[in-house]
Amino acid sequence: MKEEHVPDLATRIVHHAYVPPEGFEAPQPGVFKASTVIFPNVAAMRSREWKDKSGYTYGLHGTPTTFILEERLCTLEGGLQCVLVPSGLAAIANVSLALLAPGDEVLIPDNAYGPGKDLAKGELARFGITHGFYDPLDPADLAARISPATRLVWLEAPGSVSMEFPDLCELVRICRARGVTTALDNTWGAGLAFAPFDLTGDGSLGVDISAQALTKYPSGGGDVLMGSAITRDLALHMKIKLTHMRLGLGVGANDAEAVLRALPSIGLRYRAHDLAARHLARWLQAQPAIVQVLHPALEGAPGHGHWRALCGGPGGTPGLAAGLFSVVIDARHSQQQVDAFCDSLRLFKLGYSWGGPMSLVVPYDIASMRSRAAPHLKPGTVVRFSIGLEAVEDLQQDLQQALQRAFVPA
Ligand SMILES: *Cc1c(COP(=O)(O)O)cnc(C)c1O
């Protein structure tokens, strides 16, 4: 009698016979990790389609974990298709590289996220793609800059660091009328403060693409880097998705799981960050060292009217405004004093990014970040705060002691 070949232990551990029962269900979806995806036969290998999510072919093309996250982010932002990328900056790069070719021009708001501007000055310029920076508070400036070569206009509401809130509807209308694709960096709004694909609430006006740094509020932990690019147009999505595939962009399943875990609480966290930030921004308005508070929900802040129209909520309800704002410290105080103020903070830590539980502070040199003067900003030094989830009284006390230490002569 022929003895059946018993595979070696090394083989039996890899090709194990046990299969867990089907039907497992729990609040949190499973973490599916793969580079290789197994096909039952060659026919399946040849016929399976990944572009429409009807099947799995390779880890880079999607797993149940990334498909679920993509769908939930579409729900958050009111989109229909999504790609996930390894960072917010990668989302900006993926969209730009998908839609622009040599000879094309991209227009970027002058107050946009800095590394996105650097991409235009670096790789995009190297590939023969030109760029211009428009004044986000002046729709006529955007209209005048759109040329036959303009293929893409980036939008950001409010602008990074200086927090001016543009007339998003008017900027989108201008681009629509000229047939130019719009891409919004929606990291601040996060799908909560306003609906990027339905700016007017009647379905008549929206951006073409909403990119987000999931690194911020969707992750909420200060421990994950990820980005998304969401659309409502399949042809546009396919352009982004094919570039995404060809560039080999993908995200790790554990990171996707971390965002999936944080997503259900994003509304609660966003409101908590917002409430604390508005309290502290108002309190800082009354401090003598500070000449201007740049928070779009505060009366008199640059673009406040646009914020109120888009995010202010019906009938004078408070609306939503994230947990980020900047202050201008009076020009009579030296850079050294401003640095001493930042160094004196104990709960606010020095560090980039935002959206996590820990409050952060960064001093900026705005003049070096702009292509032109920003006369709506008062002279002085800009310091940006990201408000975390600490008790607001403790944060206020921390600001008070640091102001005292840095700006009040002994
Ligand atoms: C943080 C941020 C990005 C980039 O996100 P990363 O994940 O850090 O690359 C892009 N845009 C805005 C407005 C941001 O705040």
Ligand as a Chemical Component Dictionary entry (heavy atoms), coordinates in Angstrom:
data_LIG
# 
_chem_comp.id                   LIG 
_chem_comp.type                 NON-POLYMER 
_chem_comp.pdbx_formal_charge   0 
_chem_comp.three_letter_code    LIG 
# 
loop_
_chem_comp_atom.comp_id 
_chem_comp_atom.atom_id 
_chem_comp_atom.alt_atom_id 
_chem_comp_atom.type_symbol 
_chem_comp_atom.charge 
_chem_comp_atom.model_Cartn_x 
_chem_comp_atom.model_Cartn_y 
_chem_comp_atom.model_Cartn_z 
_chem_comp_atom.pdbx_ordinal 
LIG C1 C1 C 0 -1.456 68.432 7.223 1  
LIG C2 C2 C 0 -2.022 68.976 5.992 2  
LIG C3 C3 C 0 -1.731 68.393 4.749 3  
LIG C4 C4 C 0 -0.771 67.263 4.584 4  
LIG O1 O1 O 0 -1.044 66.150 5.329 5  
LIG P1 P1 P 0 0.116  65.107 5.680 6  
LIG O2 O2 O 0 -0.621 63.863 5.974 7  
LIG O3 O3 O 0 0.868  65.673 6.841 8  
LIG O4 O4 O 0 0.970  64.984 4.456 9  
LIG C5 C5 C 0 -2.336 68.940 3.634 10 
LIG N1 N1 N 0 -3.158 69.993 3.727 11 
LIG C6 C6 C 0 -3.451 70.563 4.899 12 
LIG C7 C7 C 0 -4.384 71.729 4.934 13 
LIG C8 C8 C 0 -2.889 70.088 6.063 14 
LIG O5 O5 O 0 -3.167 70.678 7.225 15 
# 
loop_
_chem_comp_bond.comp_id 
_chem_comp_bond.atom_id_1 
_chem_comp_bond.atom_id_2 
_chem_comp_bond.value_order 
_chem_comp_bond.pdbx_ordinal 
LIG C1 C2 SING 1  
LIG C2 C3 SING 2  
LIG C2 C8 DOUB 3  
LIG C3 C4 SING 4  
LIG C3 C5 DOUB 5  
LIG C4 O1 SING 6  
LIG O1 P1 SING 7  
LIG P1 O2 DOUB 8  
LIG P1 O3 SING 9  
LIG P1 O4 SING 10 
LIG C5 N1 SING 11 
LIG N1 C6 DOUB 12 
LIG C6 C7 SING 13 
LIG C6 C8 SING 14 
LIG C8 O5 SING 15 
# 
